[in-house]
Amino acid sequence: MLKKISGLGAPVALQYIFEVSAFSGAVIMAGWLGSEEQAAHQIAISWPP
């Protein structure tokens, strides 16, 4: 049973880790440009579609 649950959960966990890492990396890179650029990036990410 644990093997079956791990088989479902592991790919989802890896996808979540990669997604969070990508967004965190983008915030860090925007911060290298300056605080105004980082704020603009945060607004763009939060803007409703």
C-alpha positions in Angstrom: 0.0 0.0 0.0 2.8 2.4 0.9 4.6 1.7 -2.4 1.4 2.5 -4.3 0.9 5.8 -2.5 4.6 6.7 -3.0 4.2 5.9 -6.7 1.5 8.5 -6.9 2.9 11.1 -4.6 6.6 11.2 -5.7 5.9 12.6 -9.2 3.6 15.3 -7.8 6.1 16.2 -5.1 8.9 16.5 -7.7 6.7 18.7 -10.0 5.9 21.0 -7.0 9.6 21.3 -6.1 10.6 22.2 -9.6 7.7 24.8 -9.9 8.6 26.5 -6.6 12.3 26.5 -7.5 11.6 28.1 -10.9 9.5 30.9 -9.4 12.0 31.4 -6.6 14.8 31.6 -9.1 12.9 34.2 -11.2 12.3 36.4 -8.1 16.0 36.2 -7.3 17.0 37.2 -10.8 14.5 40.1 -10.8 16.1 41.2 -7.5 19.5 41.4 -9.2 18.0 44.0 -11.5 16.7 46.2 -8.6 14.0 46.5 -6.1 11.6 48.3 -8.5 12.0 45.5 -11.1 11.4 42.9 -8.4 8.3 44.7 -7.3 7.1 44.8 -10.9 7.7 41.1 -11.3 5.7 40.4 -8.2 2.8 42.5 -9.5 2.9 40.7 -12.9 2.8 37.3 -11.2 -0.1 38.3 -8.9 -2.1 40.0 -11.6 -5.4 38.2 -12.4 -5.5 36.6 -15.8 
